[in-house]
Amino acid sequence: MSRTRVETARAIARDIPPGSVVNLGIGLPVTVVEHWDAADEVIVHSENGILGMRALAPGAAPDPDLVNAGKQPVGLVPGAAIFHHADSFAMMRGGHLDYCVLGAYQVAATGDLANWSLGRPDVAAAVGGAMDLAVGAKRVFVFMDHLTKDGESRLVESCTLPLTGVGSVTRVYTDLATLDVTPAGFRARELAPGVTPAQLQEVTAAPVDLRGVTHG
Amino acid sequence: MIDKFVATRAEAVADIPDGATVLVSGFGTSGQPVELLDALAEQGATGLTIVCNNGGTGESGLARLIRLGRVAKLIASYPRGANAQAFEDAYAKGALEYECVPQGTLAERLRAAGGGLGGFFTPTGYGTPLAEGKETRVIDGRGYVFETPLGGDFALVKAATADRWGNLTYRYAGRNFGPLMCMAASTAVAEVDNRVPLGDMDPEVVVTPGIFVQRVVHDGAEQGRTA
């Protein structure tokens, strides 16, 4: 009655056209990289100063100076480039990245994004590059579970957690559906196998436009 | 003759005083000058303000300085993580002050300091808790936050190769904050793996020109190696 994270990652990869420049966030988003072929020439950006990152080849030795945003070892494609942090974030803020894929705690019907802080005063909130990506990439995709572990909808009318960006999100991919964020709110593009329009609306804490939605 | 090489790491950090602001390169352990930080721990300066993307890893380098109680304030974008227990413990005890800065804003504040700018307006963080109390402006319909320059008394930076003028290259993504921190510090100290004679570095590939670097320590210095 849903799709797996691998199936969701595949759906995201399919929707990003060959030749795009993409940043993949820590957590679920980095798994999307496994679903492109080299021939697609999707150029993956990493905030620590890499364009042309790829998964570490099987059997290849990890290099401490070739890591992704989550500090995991990665490789470089032919044509890769290295640059310092100010250039790396100029690429984000300056609108040079076609897409970024981020994880999230909450996404609002207005496109507001909350993904960096649970608002706990006893924990040091760590934002990393999330706010720069949220304002900068041309299209901001979110890859997250539809519900929290407690069964609460992560899609909301208005975020209750501290914001990462205002009106940032373009599209949301969950285990239940793919939804666009439009000026009128959420609009379902695709439902996961076995999910009906009524079921999707029932577990989503904001109105969803279900007209014309296709089953996955 | 200009020669920015110093003989030992201890000599390179000897004059860092209590209360200094020290810029520390690195993204996790990539590009972090662990040995220079260990030399600073041995030197004993305390009450430091450290500017670093992360909050130290494991028990060496920056994590060791935090464990020893030498860090009064940390300015960082992402001090947490699997091996950041030293920071987590200090923060939980209220033993250090922490300022969270978005990563790109951190980089640009360093560049502003190094490039003589009085600050800049960035869209990053607009409408979020990290913009609270800061000047904002709407430019062409988009909201921006004013951010101030962030310089340091010292920078400790890991690089790959240097000549005696302090020209630097880096190794892969170990470059990260290094070039910006060299610009932004009154005294930038680089630790390098390779020392080459003046003139051996192709001017086209120099990443940090020596004008931004005051001291260089060759990684082999303490073992008596020479390039």
Interface residues (C-beta under 8 A of the other chain):
Chain A: S46 E47 N48 G49 I50 D63 P64 D65 L66 V67 K71 I82 F83 H84 H85 A86 S88 F89 A90 M92 R93 S117 D122 A124 A125 A126 V127 G128 G129 A130 M131 D132 V135 G136 P162 L163 T164 G165 V166
Chain B: F27 G28 T29 S30 G31 N53 A76 S77 Y78 P79 R80 G81 F87 E88 Y91 A92 Y98 C100 V101 P102 Q103 G104 T105 L106 A107 E108 L110 R111 T122 P123 T124 G125 Y126 G127 T128 P129 L130 G143 Y170 R171 Y172 A173 G174 R175 N176 F177 G178 P179 L180 V207
